[in-house]
Amino acid sequence: MAKNYHILKITFLGTGTSQGIPIIGSDHPVCKSSNPKDKRLRVSVLIEWNDFNYVIDCGPDFRYQMLRSGCTKIDAIIFTHEHSDHVMGLDDIRPFYFKQGDISIFAHKRVLKSLKKRFDYIFATKNRYPGAPSVHVNRIKNKPFKLNDLEVVPIKGKHADLQVFGFRFLDFAYLTDMKTVSDKEIEKLKGVKILVVNALRTQPHHSHFNLEEALGFIEQVKPEKAYLTHISHLLGFHDEVEKTLPNHVFLAYDGLQLTL
Ligand SMILES: [Zn+2]
């Protein structure tokens, strides 16, 4: 089959904040909603490019997200940061590891240190537990790197005091868990056609953009279309919130697919 180096297919594997929606035991109307778009697993996206599959973040819902999306091969996992809702599914790379061998992971050195602490057995070099998966570690800095032949540009931001990475692939960019992004980093987003950015809720939050901040950020970047993710139940019902957004801004939802 002819390769097309300009086409990306994006699948939103999860669009919820750290507890997911519904929250266990919650009586909040959004948690009780029967609309499938109000049910959000922890944030992650699958990016398909030619025959390659890349996943951004690997949270506690990773196993179910792989089953639900039908993804049967992973060429790399790229981490934004080390919070639990973004990393705790790493053990579930086992079925991929058994079939493919070591799984490539890409992360900042601080994130790698945290992964080594949480999943010591995955990184162990001696007395390895039989059946433990193993990874091929790629340390990333704030400069472009390649996934196969696809260039990835990290976008550095702050999640309160923690540095996090968003990523640009061709004309698509994915940023989550951002609270502040410098003008210099925003420059790297110029010309993106599709921007995904986090919007937690209406009220301000110390480490995430609220809706107003996310819309302001979109206004600065000026993509053709923007999708909001890492959503809390406190943002409201999917269908109602979406009606209030500018024409080129949408709420992402689990299972949404985009091609560009
Ligand atoms: Zn998060």
Boltz pocket constraint, residues with backbone or C-beta under 6 A from the ligand:
constraints:
  - pocket:
      binder: B
      contacts: [[A, 17], [A, 18], [A, 83], [A, 85], [A, 86], [A, 177], [A, 230]]
      max_distance: 6.0
